Amino acid sequence: GDDWRMDGAAWPTADVFNTTMGNLFLGKEAATITAWIRPNTAIINTSAGAIWRTSVTNVGSSKFRLDLVVNGGVVVLRVGGRSDAADGWHFQYGTTNLATASSNGNNWIQVGGIIDLANDLFYEIVNGVRTSIGAIGAANTRFDASTARTQIGSDSSNPAKAFIYQLDLYTKTLSEEECKMVYHRDLA
């Protein structure tokens, strides 16, 4: 099951939801986040916007971050993070055009990201399909720092430019089959 869930709170992400997750990641080898979003068509020509950001300290150091970004003129996911505060921030861009997947903001889509420190891989998830998008290069194979702050919908200065309806967090790597199961469970 989910380690943490926010459900049924569709809001435009000009606002940011701040919370503290404590030691949820401590000692874990991986983390997965999934969210149902309806992108605003204005994102097509704009900068990054945070769907989820968990920081190591109150002043930054994103431990796990899932963003909507424009890369090469295409709206994609960016999955990023670090194993601890001393580790550099690593990220990879997704490959799925989210503007097309959401019919230019007219449809809700499921998006997500996975940081698999044990296997040194980032994954994107779009509508239940998990795709490897590259290596992490993290210093450790487990998260070894506690979490100071979690932000949903923005990182205080970069709103996601999307409605977010539901968000699920898992402290493991979801398999391809589990990604499909979560997607179909949420459609029911």
N, C-alpha and C positions, 0 to 999 in steps of 0.2 A: 504494500500500500504506500500511500504518500507519507513522506516525513513531515510535510507542512503543506497546507492548502489555503488559498484565498479563493472564494467562490462567490459568484453572483454579484460582483461589484463593478459593473461596467461604468467607467468614468473616463472623460477625456483627460489625457495625461499632461495637461498644463499644470495640474496639481501633482504633488509628490507625496507618497505614503512612506513614512519613515517608521522603522521598527528595529528592535534588537533581536538577533537570532541566537545570541550567546555562542556556545561551543558546538553548534550543530555540525560543522564540518571537521572539527578537531579529530585527527587520526584517520579520517576517511580517505580512501584512495580515489574517489570519484564523486561527482555531483551532476545531477540532471535537473534542468528546469524546463517546464512546458507552460505555454500560455496561449489562450485564445485571444486573438487581436483582430481588430478591423482597422487597417491603416487608413489614415487621412490621405487623400490624393495629393495633398500639398507636400508629402514627404518625397515625392519623385525628384525634386530639385533642391533638396535641403540637406543639412548636415545630420550627424549622428543623433540618435535619441535613445535613451536608456529605457529598456523594458524592465530590467532587473539589474541591481547593482548591490553586491555585498562587499563591504570594505573591511580591511584588516584594522585600520585605525579610523578615528573620527574625521581625519583630514584627507583621506584618500586611500591609495593602495588597494585598488579593486581586487578582491580575491576571486570573485566569479561575476562576470558581467555578460549580459545579453543585450545587444543593441540592434536597432534598425539603422542602417547606414546606406549611403549612396557610394558605390564602388564601380568605377568605369561606366557611370551613367545609369546603373541598374540598382534598384533597391534590394538589398540583401541583408542577411543577418551577419553580425560580427559576434563571435564567441571568444571571450578572453578571460584571463585570470592568472593567478600565481599561487604557488604552494604556501608561501609565507611572506611576511613583510620585506624580508631581505632579498627575495627572489625578484627578478625582473618581471614586468608585465608582458605576457605573451598573448597573441590573438591570431585568429584566422577568419577570413571572410567566407560566408556561405556561398553557394553556387546557384541557389534558386531565386529567380526574379519574383519578389514578393508582390510587386504591383500587379503582375500578370496573374499570380496565384490567387490574389484577392479580387480579381476583376476590377482593378484600379480603385480599391477601397469599398466596393459594393458588397463584399462577402466577408464573413468571419473566417479566419484561417487559424490553424494551430501551428505554432512555431515553438522551437526549443533549441537548447544547446546542451552539450555534454562536455565536461572536462574529465577525462580519464587519465589521471596522473600515473597510475600503475602501468598503463600501456602507452603513455606519451602521445595521446591522440585527442583532438577536438572533433566533435560531431555537430552537425546541424540537424534539426528535426523540422520537417514541414509536412503538415497533414498526415502524420503518422509514419512518414518515411525518414529513416535515419541514414545520413550520409557522412562518411569520414571526410573532413575538410583539411586535415593536416596535422603535423606534429606540434607538440606544445614546447618542449625544450625546457621544462621546469627543473628547478634545482632538487626537488624532492619527489618521492612517489606517494606521499600522503600530505594532506593539509595539516600543518602543524602550528597554526596560529588561530586564536579565537577571533570571533567576528564582533566588531564594534558597532556597525550600523548596516542596515539593509534598507534600500530604497526601491520602491516599485513605481514605475511610470516616469522616472526622471532621475538624474544624478544631481539635482538641485539647479543645474543650468542647461541641461539638454533633455527636454521632454521627448517622449517616444513618438509623438505625433500619431497616435493611434488610440483607439478605445481598447482597454484591456478588460476582459470579462472574468477569466479564471486563470489562476496560476498555481502550478504544482511543483514542489521541490522534492527530489529524491536524493539520498546520500549514497548513490551507487550509479553505475553505468546501466541505463536501460538497454536491454537487447533490442534487436530489430523487431522481434515478435512482441516484446513488451511495449515498444513505441506504438505499434499498430493497435494493441489492445487498449492502451490509454486513449488513443484517438477515437476508436469505436465506442469505448465506454462513455466518453464525453459527448458523443453524438446522440446517444440513447436518451 
